Amino acid sequence: MPPITEIEKCDGCKSEGEPLCEQVCPGDLMRLSPEQKGYCVQPRDCWDCMCCIKACPKGALETRIPYQIGYRNAKLIPMMGTNNITWTCIDINGKTERFQYVTRTAGTGEEEEW
């Protein structure tokens, strides 16, 4: 499920060096197109980690749930908050549900060590 870029929303992080999607991609797969829009250079190599989607300040990146799981037009959209993440799930009929979860390191004041 590589990220899909909504061209109208993406501003390439205003082209100030590396856009956030490129900075956070652990597979080094995100780049800016000549039009200064983020995109995945090797979709088949995408790890589906959603780091780029969570980091995008414009909400220009999204993932589509595979046909086998959610059918066409279903979406799963994350929105990162300071101490939480909100997932918006849109099913094939357009029904929208939101789920909010506290992040693992919320309130601890330090990053979790692995």
C-alpha positions in Angstrom: 0.0 0.0 0.0 2.4 2.7 -1.1 1.3 6.3 -0.5 -0.8 8.1 -3.0 -0.2 11.8 -3.4 -3.1 14.2 -3.7 -1.3 16.6 -6.1 -3.6 19.6 -5.2 -2.7 19.4 -1.5 1.1 18.7 -1.7 3.3 21.7 -1.6 6.5 19.8 -1.4 7.0 21.2 2.1 7.6 24.5 0.3 10.7 22.9 -1.3 12.8 23.8 1.6 15.5 21.1 1.3 14.1 17.7 1.9 10.3 17.4 2.3 9.2 15.7 5.5 8.0 12.6 3.6 11.5 12.1 2.3 13.1 12.7 5.7 11.1 10.1 7.5 10.9 7.3 5.0 13.0 4.4 6.4 13.2 2.8 2.9 14.5 6.1 1.3 11.7 5.8 -1.3 10.1 9.3 -1.2 11.2 12.1 -3.5 10.1 15.4 -5.0 8.9 15.3 -8.6 10.0 18.1 -11.0 6.7 19.7 -10.1 7.8 19.7 -6.4 5.3 17.1 -5.3 6.1 14.1 -3.1 5.9 10.7 -4.6 7.1 7.1 -4.0 9.9 6.2 -6.4 9.5 2.4 -6.0 6.0 1.6 -4.9 6.6 -2.2 -4.8 9.5 -1.6 -2.3 7.3 0.4 0.1 7.2 -1.1 3.6 3.7 0.2 4.3 4.9 1.8 7.5 2.9 5.0 6.9 5.7 7.2 8.3 5.4 9.6 5.3 1.6 9.7 5.6 1.7 10.5 9.3 4.4 13.2 8.8 2.7 15.1 5.9 1.6 18.5 7.3 -0.8 19.0 4.4 -2.5 15.6 4.6 -1.5 15.2 0.9 -0.5 11.6 1.3 -2.9 8.7 1.9 -3.0 5.0 1.7 -5.7 3.0 0.1 -6.8 -0.2 1.8 -6.1 -3.1 -0.6 -9.0 -4.4 -2.6 -8.9 -7.7 -0.8 -9.4 -6.0 2.5 -11.6 -3.0 2.0 -12.6 -2.9 -1.7 -12.3 0.0 -4.0 -12.4 3.6 -2.6 -11.9 2.6 1.1 -9.4 4.8 2.9 -7.4 4.9 6.1 -6.1 8.3 7.0 -3.9 9.1 10.0 -3.6 12.5 11.7 -0.8 13.0 14.2 -1.4 15.1 17.2 1.0 16.0 19.9 0.2 13.1 22.2 -2.1 11.0 20.0 -3.0 9.8 16.6 -6.4 9.9 15.0 -7.3 7.3 12.4 -10.1 8.2 10.0 -11.6 5.1 8.3 -13.8 5.6 5.2 -15.5 2.5 4.0 -16.7 1.7 0.4 -20.0 3.4 1.1 -18.5 6.6 2.3 -19.3 5.9 6.0 -16.6 7.6 8.1 -15.4 6.5 11.6 -12.7 8.0 13.7 -10.5 6.4 16.3 -8.1 8.2 18.6 -5.2 6.6 20.4 -2.6 8.0 22.8 0.9 7.5 21.4 3.2 5.2 23.3 5.5 7.9 24.5 2.8 10.4 25.4 3.3 12.0 28.8 6.6 10.2 29.5 8.8 13.1 28.4 11.2 10.8 26.7 11.4 8.5 23.7 11.0 4.8 24.1 14.2 2.9 23.6 14.2 -0.3 21.5 
